[in-house]
C-alpha cells in the first residue's frame, strides 16, 4: 500500500496513524524530485508507506 499526503497537518496525522496501526517503516520523499530523506520538514515532503502484502493506492 502506498499513500501520500501534501497538506501540513494532514501529513503529520497520517504519519502518526500509519506508525500506530501498521507498525511499518515510513519514509519521506519529495513528489517533485523523487528523492527520499530520513528526516526533514514533513510539511514540504510527502509520506510514502508500503505494506508488504497490499497493492492499494491511498490518496489523502
Backbone as a ProteinNet text record, in pm:
[ID]
protein_1_A
[PRIMARY]
XXXXXXXXXXXXXXXXXXXXXXXXXXXXXXXXXXXXXXXXXXXXXXXXXXXXXXXXXXXX
[TERTIARY]
85	0	88.2	59.4	131	32.5	77.3	-8.1	76.9	18.1	87.5	-10.9	40	-41.6	38.9	-22.4	52	25.6	-93.4	-121.3	-44.5	-17.1	72.3	22.9	-92.4	-138.7	-186.7	-236.5	-283	-166.5	-55.1	61.8	109.3	113.6	158.5	61.8	-67.9	-168.7	-160.8	-148.5	-144.1	-18	93.6	217.1	198.6	133	108.4	18.3	-85.3	-178	-106.5	-25.5	45	139.8	215.4	309	236.3	118.2	44.8	-21.9	-89.8	-173.6	-103.7	-3	62.6	201.7	261.8	392	493.4	496.2	592	681.3	787.8	879.3	816.3	824.4	771.3	887.5	890.1	991.9	927	1003	953.2	1026.4	951.4	1013.3	947.8	1018.4	969.5	894	772	696.7	763.2	832.3	891.9	1016.3	1101.8	1229	1232.5	1150.6	1151.5	1261.6	1340.7	1447.9	1397.1	1435	1389.8	1484.4	1430.8	1511.5	1471.3	1563.9	1534.4	1462.6	1485.7	1416.7	1412.3	1322.6	1311.1	1176.2	1148.3	1021.7	912.3	827.3	723.9	623.9	616.6	522.6	566.4	695.1	746.2	764.9	737.5	759	632	628.1	513.4	551.7	450.9	474.9	448.3	537.3	518.4	521.1	417.2	409.6	384.6	466.9	449.6	423.1	309.2	275	320.3	366.4	426.9	326.4	199.8	104.6	-3.9	-21.3	-129.5	-79.2	-164.3	-130.2	-234.1	-253	-353.7	-287.3	-346.2	-301	-400.1	-352.8	-437.7	-394.6	-490	-458.5	-542.5	-477.8	-548.2	-556.9
-118.9	0	123.3	212.9	339.1	452.5	556.3	673.4	797.1	910.9	1036.1	1140.9	1236.8	1347.7	1475.2	1577.9	1700.2	1813.2	1817.8	1928.4	1910.5	2020.4	2019	1928.6	1960.5	1884.2	1745.5	1731.7	1600.7	1503.2	1549.1	1462.5	1414	1503.8	1465.9	1366.4	1387.9	1299.4	1161	1156	1027.1	950.5	1019.3	953.8	888.7	959.5	906.2	782.9	789.6	677	554.3	574.1	461.3	396.5	477.5	423	347.1	392.8	331.3	201	200.9	87.6	-14.5	27.5	-65.5	-104.8	-21.4	-52	-93	-16.4	-42.2	80.1	62.1	173.4	275.4	400.2	508.4	593.4	616.9	702.7	829.3	936.1	1063.7	1095	1131.6	1158.5	1278.8	1335.8	1452.6	1410.6	1462.2	1433.7	1498.2	1609.2	1681.4	1610.8	1563	1505.8	1354.3	1298.9	1155.3	1107.4	1202.1	1162.9	1154.4	1049.1	1030.4	1093.1	1122.3	1171.6	1097.4	1087.4	1016.7	1106.3	1236.3	1330.1	1465.7	1550.9	1682.8	1743.7	1855.1	1924	1846	1781.3	1695.3	1777	1906.8	1991.1	2011.5	1990.1	2010.1	1878.4	1769.7	1638.8	1557.3	1448.2	1359.2	1228.8	1157.9	1034.2	915.4	822.7	700.2	581.8	503.9	386.3	263.6	164.4	44.5	-74.7	-136.1	-255.7	-378.1	-477.8	-592.1	-674	-674.1	-764.7	-694.5	-564.4	-494.6	-425.1	-413.2	-342.7	-235.2	-148	-43.1	93.7	186.3	324.9	405.6	468.6	556	700.1	783.7	926	1005.7	1089	1168.7	1313.7
0	0	0	-88.4	-93.6	-68.2	-1.8	8.4	28	0.7	25.3	73.7	146.1	194.5	177.1	124.5	94.3	192.3	251	342.5	472.8	539.7	654.6	766.6	823.9	939.2	898.9	777.1	732.2	721.1	667.8	654.3	790.5	887.5	1020.5	1083.5	1064.6	1121	1058.4	926.5	859.4	897.3	913.2	955.2	1091.3	1182.3	1315.8	1309.3	1226.7	1213.4	1157.7	1057.4	996.6	1096.1	1167.9	1264.6	1374.3	1410.4	1520	1478.7	1365.2	1329.1	1239.6	1165.1	1074.8	1122.7	1205.3	1264.5	1157.6	1050.7	944.2	927.4	853.1	831.1	737.2	774.4	692.3	642.1	513.6	455.2	401.8	399.1	348.9	218.7	117.4	-11.3	-78	-173.1	-244.8	-369.8	-386.5	-508.1	-629.4	-607.8	-718.9	-772.2	-681.3	-723.6	-712.6	-622.8	-603.5	-510.8	-457.3	-367.2	-224.5	-154.6	-17.8	83.1	200.9	311.2	437.7	531.2	654.9	754.3	744.7	832.1	763.3	809.4	749.2	777.7	713	731.6	660.8	738	679.2	598.3	625.2	552.4	408.2	380.5	245.3	170.8	238.5	178.9	187.4	116.1	117.8	185.3	231.5	304.2	212.6	214.5	137.2	232.8	228.8	314.4	227.8	242.1	161.9	252.6	233.2	308.3	229.7	299.6	232.2	152.3	191.5	128.6	48	64.1	-4.5	-129.6	-228.4	-352.1	-380.5	-285.6	-299.4	-296.8	-371.2	-366.2	-283.3	-179.6	-97.8	-118.8	-153.1	-170.3	-72.9	5.7	105.8	61
[MASK]
++++++++++++++++++++++++++++++++++++++++++++++++++++++++++++

